[in-house]
Amino acid sequence: MNRIRALWIGIALIGLVVGGCAAAKESAAGGVEIRVANRSDRDFDQVDVTFNSQKVSYGPVAKGATSEYRTAQEEAYRYALVVVTAGGETFRFQPIDFVGETPLAPGRYTYALNIDPNDRQLTIDLVED
């Protein structure tokens, strides 16, 4: 009887540990929180991200720096409309649509932004934090 009891306690503890690790990935609000990281060789004077119709301003982000998290009030995807102003120039990552895309699950993510020095295009990579 003690062995069965110990087995059940062990299973319960494993479940709590696994469940706790998964919950730690979710944001405090239980939604999607996204920050931006500047992976380029120049300072960003302004970064704006639009999730469907919700425009979120991240303000200036220095080269190599990362902004604070902001909560997406609307569905967010692995990419979004991003407008970066740097050194008086405007760079834009413009999605055509989100057909076939799956909304991000609740949690924290980073849009890693870079301006390609050769073709001067803004690129975006999603990092799951």
C-alpha positions in Angstrom: 0.0 0.0 0.0 2.9 2.4 0.8 4.4 1.7 -2.6 1.2 2.7 -4.4 0.9 5.8 -2.3 4.6 6.8 -3.0 4.0 6.2 -6.7 1.0 8.5 -6.7 2.9 11.2 -4.8 5.7 10.9 -7.3 3.4 11.2 -10.3 1.7 14.2 -8.7 5.1 15.9 -8.1 6.2 15.3 -11.7 3.0 16.8 -12.9 3.4 19.9 -10.8 7.0 20.4 -12.0 6.1 20.0 -15.7 3.1 22.2 -15.3 5.0 24.8 -13.5 7.7 25.0 -16.2 5.0 25.5 -18.9 3.3 28.1 -16.9 6.5 30.0 -16.4 6.7 30.6 -20.2 3.4 32.4 -20.2 3.2 36.1 -19.4 1.8 37.3 -16.1 -1.4 38.4 -17.9 -1.7 35.1 -19.7 -1.5 36.8 -23.1 1.1 37.4 -25.7 3.9 39.8 -24.8 6.4 40.9 -27.4 9.6 43.0 -27.2 11.9 44.1 -30.0 15.6 43.5 -30.2 17.9 45.7 -32.3 20.3 43.3 -34.1 21.5 46.0 -36.6 24.6 48.1 -36.6 22.7 51.3 -36.0 20.5 52.9 -33.4 16.7 52.8 -34.0 15.2 56.2 -33.2 11.7 54.8 -33.2 10.1 51.3 -33.6 6.4 50.8 -34.2 4.7 47.4 -34.5 1.2 47.0 -35.7 -0.8 43.8 -34.7 -3.7 43.9 -37.1 -5.1 47.3 -36.1 -3.3 47.8 -32.7 -0.2 50.0 -33.1 2.3 49.6 -30.4 5.2 52.1 -30.0 8.5 50.7 -28.6 10.3 54.0 -28.8 14.0 54.2 -29.4 16.1 51.0 -29.2 19.8 51.3 -29.4 21.9 48.9 -31.4 22.4 45.6 -29.5 19.6 46.6 -27.0 16.2 45.1 -26.3 13.0 46.9 -25.5 10.6 46.2 -22.7 7.8 43.7 -23.3 4.4 45.1 -24.6 1.2 43.2 -24.5 -0.5 42.5 -27.8 -4.2 43.2 -27.3 -5.0 41.6 -30.7 -3.8 38.3 -32.3 0.0 38.3 -32.9 1.9 36.2 -35.4 5.5 35.3 -36.0 5.8 38.6 -38.0 3.9 41.9 -38.1 4.0 45.3 -39.7 7.1 46.9 -38.3 8.3 50.5 -39.0 11.7 51.6 -37.9 13.2 55.1 -38.1 17.0 55.2 -37.9 19.2 58.1 -38.8 16.4 60.0 -40.6 15.5 57.0 -42.8 12.4 54.8 -42.5 12.5 51.0 -42.9 9.4 48.9 -43.2 8.6 45.2 -42.9 5.2 44.9 -44.6 3.3 41.6 -44.4 0.9 40.9 -47.2 -1.4 38.9 -45.1 -1.5 36.2 -42.4 -3.2 33.5 -44.4 -2.0 30.1 -43.2 -0.4 31.6 -40.1 -1.2 30.4 -36.6 -1.6 33.0 -33.9 1.1 32.9 -31.2 0.3 31.0 -28.1 0.3 32.9 -24.8 3.8 33.7 -23.7 6.8 36.0 -24.2 8.5 36.6 -27.6 11.1 38.8 -29.2 11.0 40.2 -32.7 14.7 40.4 -33.5 15.1 43.2 -36.1 18.0 43.8 -38.4 18.6 46.1 -41.3 20.6 44.2 -44.0 23.6 46.4 -44.8 23.7 45.2 -48.5 20.1 45.6 -49.6 18.9 47.9 -46.7 15.9 45.8 -46.0 14.4 45.4 -42.6 14.3 41.7 -41.5 12.4 40.2 -38.6 13.0 36.9 -36.8 10.8 35.5 -34.0 12.5 34.3 -30.8 10.4 32.4 -28.2 11.6 33.6 -24.8 
